[in-house]
Amino acid sequence: MSIELRPVPDEDFQAFFELMNDSSIAVMAGTVPHPITPEWAEERIKSRRAMEREGTGAHRGVYQGDVLVGDAAYFFRDDEVEIGYAIGKDFRGQGLATKAAQLAVDLVRDHGIAGPIYAGYAQDNPASGRVLEKVGFVRVGESVVHSMGREGDMPLFKCAYRDDIRLRPHLAADFDVLHTFLDEDAFYQAGGGKRDNSPAEMQARIEGYIAKGAHFTVILYEGAVAGYIGAFTREGRWEVSYWLGAAYRGKGLAERALSAWLMGAPEFEGGLHACVAKDHPASIRVLEKCEFERIGEDSFHSPHRDAVVEEWVFQSTHDR
């Protein structure tokens, strides 16, 4: 059975107490003593709710159906966002810890927090290290924290989750960032593209295209807006285009984002095409790595170059 994260309601205070009153959890945590009381468990939930209201963290129960099987959270330590999670002893051995850790990462990103995500695990708990490795964390150092469950110091391995790409529908605030990506170099390389005068003008233009059936997806890198992918019809055929901010180019992000987008893209009548200037080899390589094949050529007058631009026409073979 799958698991999900949900806020722990008042009626589950007792279940949370029974779950956390476990020495095997306390000795691997920093702020969980053993034994605990029902009052401690209730205050723990209420304090975590206050943290979320203040924007300094969030806490969720890990639920399998209606059963509370663990908890997951994020918080800030020394200006770094860190996740934590625990699975009750009766529910271990099912791979739930890995799923809970991934859901904790998702919670951080869903709350709009950008940058690396950190986690620590006790150096005498290699199983927790394997969980984090499965999610995509890599070890970056060591530290020591005080453990209430051990009543002393606990040496940790510090791990970081970086370099993640996610795709999502646009938000109005995204255009404040996307509009800054319309730099001269990108316009020159693309040859085409509309130069919007403001974020609001860009938003109105894009949402106008969407209203007519176009697709528009925002690319997030480490939780920050990094660019977009769009699909639209031009001269009767579907074309895909993408745009990254200057700081995100040259990192392989375009290939990774386009590949991920294609995995969930709908079937396009007549196939999906892309056009790229012949003197833009980086974009040509992206299309070829994403299973596009060259099927022809074309040309157009570029207002950004004030010249005729020769371009290759590609078609996706991704869904063949």
Order of alpha helices (4+ residues) and beta strands (2+ residues): beta-alpha-alpha-alpha-beta-beta-beta-alpha-beta-alpha-beta-beta-beta-alpha-alpha-alpha-beta-beta-beta-alpha-beta-alpha-beta-beta
